[in-house]
Amino acid sequence: MTDRSVSTAGARLAPQDRRIALELGNGNLSQGIRFALRLAAKQQAKAAKLSTILKSAAVMAARMEQQM
């Protein structure tokens, strides 16, 4: 059974690590960190498509607007 829960974590990254994560995640820092973790764990790692990232951003923006 796969754990589908979501966790939020803060991490300090050196500038070089941040640049690498942004590159791996096509400009999305969190996606880049997830990609690197999966790659390090030798799981299938695949960068998210830009359209997927933009859809997620639109949903997040709509939720933030509703809270205002």
N, C-alpha and C positions, 0 to 999 in steps of 0.2 A: 504494500500500500504506500502511495506517495503522499508526503506531507505537503499540502497546498497552502499552508498558512503563510502569511507575509510577516516579515520582520523588518524593522527599521534599525539601522546601525550607523553610528557616526564613526568616521575613520579619518585620521590625519594622513595625507598623502604628500610625498615630496613632489615638487613641480614636475619632475620627469615622469613619475608614476601617474600623475594626473593627466599629463599629455598622452601617455600610452593608453590609459583607460578611455579617454575621450576618443582616441583613434579606433580602438577596438570596438567601441560602442557607437560608432558613426555619429559622434558628437554628444552622445548620452552617457554621462559618467557612470550612472548606476548600471546600465546595460554593459558597459565595458568591464566593470568590476565583476559582474556575474559571468560574463564570457571568460574572463581570466580564471575565475575560480573553477568553472566547469572544465576548462582546458587543463588546469593544474590537477584536477581530480580525474583526468582522462575520460571524461564523459563527452558526449557529443556536444560540441560547442558551435553555435551558429549565430552570427550577428543578426539583430532584428532589422527588418526592412524599414526604410524611412517612413513609409506609409503607416506602419504599425506604431512607430514612435510618435508620429503626428496625431494619430487617433487617440493614443493614450494621453497626450498633452491636451487635446481638446476636451476629453472627458474630465481631466483634472481641473482645467480652467473653468468648465461649467460648474463643477462642484464648488469651487472656490467662490464663484460669482453668486451661487445660491446662498452661501453663508454670509454674504455681505448685507 
